Each structure stands twice: as structure tokens, then as C-alpha cells.
Amino acid sequence: MNVGDPLEWYFDIPIVSRIYFTASVLTTAACALDLVSPFTLYFNYKLIVEKWQLWRLVTNFLFFGNFSLDFMFHMCVHHNEVFKTFVH
């Protein structure tokens, strides 16, 4: 694998991790661009049960805050854990 090829790196990630990574980046980008409010993503049991906002069951795992060093840390740790699980 060429170290400088991000597309090849992306397609080398296992499919479930790739979907999770892509969904996390898209969710964070949507919030950063003010297309979606973070308040519509957090886990709120009352809203899930009473108003049937079922997306909150999933989206709370996809949003890590704005693009920042913390976001990159979460993505790197997740990738390293998946890499250790599937490769070794």
C-alpha cells in the first residue's frame, strides 16, 4: 500500500468500520455546516419513547463534536482497535 494514498487506505478498512467512519464524518460535517443541530442527535429517552425519534438510538454514537483534535483522536483510536481486532 502506498502511504500517501488515502483512497486505498479508506477501502482497506473493513466494511463495517468504513460505514461507521463515513457516517461519523458525515454527521460531524452536517453539524459543522449547521445543516443539523447537535441537539437533534443526542440520546433522550423521553423523546425516543414519546415522540418516536428513533434516529437518536444511532446518531448519539456518530457525533463526537466539531472537527477538532478530539474528533481525530476518536477516529484514530477506533481505527486502531478495529485494525488490531481484524488483522491480528
Backbone bond lengths (Angstrom), bond angles and torsions (degrees), N, CA, C in turn:
res aa  C-N    CA-C-N  psi(-1)  N-CA   C-N-CA  omega(-1)  CA-C   N-CA-C  phi
1 M - - - 1.452 - - 1.517 109.01 -
2 N 1.295 117.02 133.36 1.455 122.71 175.23 1.523 108.73 -74.88
3 V 1.328 116.60 125.80 1.467 121.15 -176.21 1.524 111.24 -61.07
4 G 1.309 118.53 -31.02 1.451 121.61 -176.06 1.518 114.86 -87.83
5 D 1.306 119.26 8.40 1.459 121.42 -176.25 1.529 110.93 -105.13
6 P 1.342 117.47 94.44 1.469 119.51 -177.93 1.527 113.51 -66.84
7 L 1.321 117.64 -30.11 1.467 119.75 -179.97 1.528 111.06 -67.05
8 E 1.317 116.77 -40.57 1.462 120.25 177.02 1.529 110.55 -65.95
9 W 1.344 116.38 -40.90 1.468 120.35 176.38 1.525 110.10 -59.46
10 Y 1.337 116.26 -43.94 1.458 121.03 -178.33 1.526 111.21 -60.65
11 F 1.327 117.39 -44.12 1.467 120.23 -177.91 1.520 113.05 -79.45
12 D 1.334 118.72 -9.42 1.459 122.37 173.27 1.524 112.49 -82.38
13 I 1.325 116.72 -15.60 1.467 120.76 178.14 1.526 108.14 -70.94
14 P 1.337 118.59 139.54 1.475 120.04 176.34 1.534 111.19 -56.16
15 I 1.308 117.17 149.70 1.463 123.39 -170.15 1.534 113.03 -57.69
16 V 1.321 118.55 -42.96 1.463 120.42 -179.12 1.524 110.03 -65.40
17 S 1.318 116.89 -42.65 1.465 120.56 178.23 1.519 111.26 -66.87
18 R 1.320 116.66 -35.95 1.465 120.65 178.58 1.524 110.52 -64.63
19 I 1.325 116.45 -41.64 1.467 120.53 178.00 1.523 110.11 -64.97
20 Y 1.323 116.87 -44.11 1.465 120.80 179.49 1.528 110.82 -63.59
21 F 1.333 116.89 -44.60 1.461 121.91 178.83 1.524 110.80 -60.77
22 T 1.326 116.85 -47.24 1.458 121.61 -179.44 1.521 111.38 -63.55
23 A 1.319 116.83 -44.68 1.468 120.64 178.90 1.525 111.08 -63.14
24 S 1.325 117.67 -39.09 1.469 121.30 178.79 1.523 111.32 -65.31
25 V 1.321 116.54 -44.41 1.470 120.32 179.31 1.529 110.25 -65.57
26 L 1.327 118.07 -43.60 1.463 120.79 -179.98 1.528 112.07 -65.87
27 T 1.323 117.41 -39.49 1.460 121.13 177.71 1.514 110.87 -64.46
28 T 1.328 116.01 -44.62 1.457 120.34 179.05 1.529 110.77 -65.61
29 A 1.324 117.47 -40.18 1.464 121.21 178.29 1.528 110.71 -64.61
30 A 1.316 117.52 -41.23 1.466 120.76 179.00 1.524 111.08 -62.20
31 C 1.309 116.78 -38.31 1.472 120.10 177.13 1.523 111.32 -71.80
32 A 1.320 117.34 -39.49 1.463 120.97 179.73 1.530 111.23 -64.76
33 L 1.327 116.86 -32.89 1.469 121.48 179.17 1.525 112.58 -89.62
34 D 1.314 117.25 6.96 1.467 124.00 -178.86 1.521 113.52 58.72
35 L 1.315 116.42 31.02 1.456 120.36 173.19 1.522 110.58 -82.52
36 V 1.327 115.48 -29.51 1.464 122.75 -179.75 1.528 107.47 -134.77
37 S 1.305 116.50 138.10 1.457 120.40 176.70 1.532 109.31 -85.49
38 P 1.330 118.05 137.32 1.465 119.98 176.23 1.534 112.64 -59.23
39 F 1.326 116.59 -23.16 1.462 120.10 179.33 1.533 112.75 -70.31
40 T 1.322 117.05 -14.75 1.470 119.69 175.78 1.521 111.76 -91.24
41 L 1.336 117.43 -1.21 1.459 120.98 -175.82 1.526 114.18 -107.23
42 Y 1.316 117.28 -25.45 1.461 119.41 -172.76 1.525 112.06 -69.93
43 F 1.336 115.68 158.02 1.459 121.69 -178.71 1.523 109.20 -76.43
44 N 1.332 116.65 119.94 1.456 122.74 177.68 1.525 106.95 -135.92
45 Y 1.315 115.38 103.84 1.457 121.10 -174.34 1.531 111.89 -56.66
46 K 1.316 116.06 -42.59 1.461 120.03 -177.75 1.533 111.14 -61.90
47 L 1.317 117.27 -44.26 1.469 120.10 179.53 1.528 111.73 -68.99
48 I 1.323 116.87 -33.48 1.465 119.79 178.29 1.525 110.59 -66.35
49 V 1.308 116.64 -45.49 1.467 121.07 -175.54 1.526 112.36 -77.94
50 E 1.333 116.89 -46.13 1.466 119.46 -174.00 1.527 113.77 -84.15
51 K 1.313 117.65 -34.64 1.473 120.37 -175.99 1.523 112.41 -109.79
52 W 1.320 117.70 3.97 1.462 123.93 177.70 1.533 112.74 55.62
53 Q 1.328 116.99 41.64 1.461 121.28 176.66 1.531 108.00 -88.74
54 L 1.326 114.60 72.51 1.465 121.82 -171.55 1.521 114.06 -68.85
55 W 1.335 118.13 -21.27 1.468 120.06 178.33 1.522 111.77 -60.94
56 R 1.318 117.75 -23.19 1.467 121.45 179.87 1.534 111.74 -64.73
57 L 1.325 117.39 -21.60 1.465 120.70 176.67 1.526 111.42 -67.17
58 V 1.322 117.40 -26.21 1.468 122.33 -177.21 1.522 111.94 -105.67
59 T 1.324 116.63 -44.63 1.465 119.53 -170.85 1.519 113.58 -66.33
60 N 1.309 118.09 -22.33 1.471 118.02 178.92 1.528 111.34 -68.02
61 F 1.325 118.22 -18.20 1.464 121.58 176.37 1.533 112.24 -90.29
62 L 1.320 117.80 -7.05 1.464 121.38 -174.35 1.521 114.09 -103.68
63 F 1.320 117.68 -16.15 1.460 120.45 -175.14 1.525 109.99 -108.06
64 F 1.341 115.72 123.39 1.460 121.39 -179.33 1.524 112.18 -115.83
65 G 1.310 118.37 15.68 1.455 121.77 -175.98 1.513 109.86 100.79
66 N 1.304 116.08 -171.46 1.470 120.68 -179.50 1.518 110.59 -69.81
67 F 1.337 115.32 164.54 1.463 119.80 174.62 1.517 107.93 -59.22
68 S 1.309 115.94 120.84 1.458 120.44 -178.05 1.521 108.51 -162.23
69 L 1.306 114.86 -177.19 1.449 120.00 176.03 1.529 110.31 -63.59
70 D 1.312 117.19 -35.97 1.462 121.74 178.19 1.535 110.93 -62.85
71 F 1.337 116.72 -42.62 1.464 120.73 177.63 1.525 110.15 -61.03
72 M 1.321 116.77 -46.44 1.465 120.76 179.39 1.526 110.82 -62.62
73 F 1.326 117.74 -37.89 1.456 121.84 177.65 1.523 110.41 -61.30
74 H 1.334 117.49 -46.53 1.468 120.70 178.42 1.525 111.36 -59.27
75 M 1.316 117.33 -44.09 1.458 120.95 -179.22 1.529 111.36 -66.35
76 C 1.328 117.51 -40.75 1.478 120.89 179.79 1.521 111.31 -67.32
77 V 1.318 116.97 -43.20 1.467 119.92 179.13 1.516 109.73 -63.48
78 H 1.317 117.15 -43.56 1.469 120.24 178.87 1.522 110.13 -61.16
79 H 1.324 117.05 -45.91 1.464 120.65 -179.03 1.528 110.54 -63.03
80 N 1.316 118.15 -42.44 1.464 121.02 -179.67 1.524 111.53 -64.43
81 E 1.322 118.02 -40.21 1.455 121.09 178.93 1.525 111.00 -66.02
82 V 1.317 116.92 -42.04 1.466 120.16 177.95 1.506 110.15 -66.34
83 F 1.327 117.15 -41.34 1.467 121.40 179.48 1.519 110.46 -59.69
84 K 1.344 117.36 -44.64 1.470 120.83 179.41 1.529 110.81 -64.67
85 T 1.310 116.82 -37.87 1.463 121.48 -177.20 1.525 111.85 -67.80
86 F 1.323 117.32 -45.75 1.456 120.69 -173.27 1.527 114.80 -89.58
87 V 1.323 117.69 -25.40 1.454 119.82 -174.65 1.523 111.88 -92.64
88 H 1.300 116.70 -39.00 1.471 119.16 -174.87 1.485 111.86 -94.38
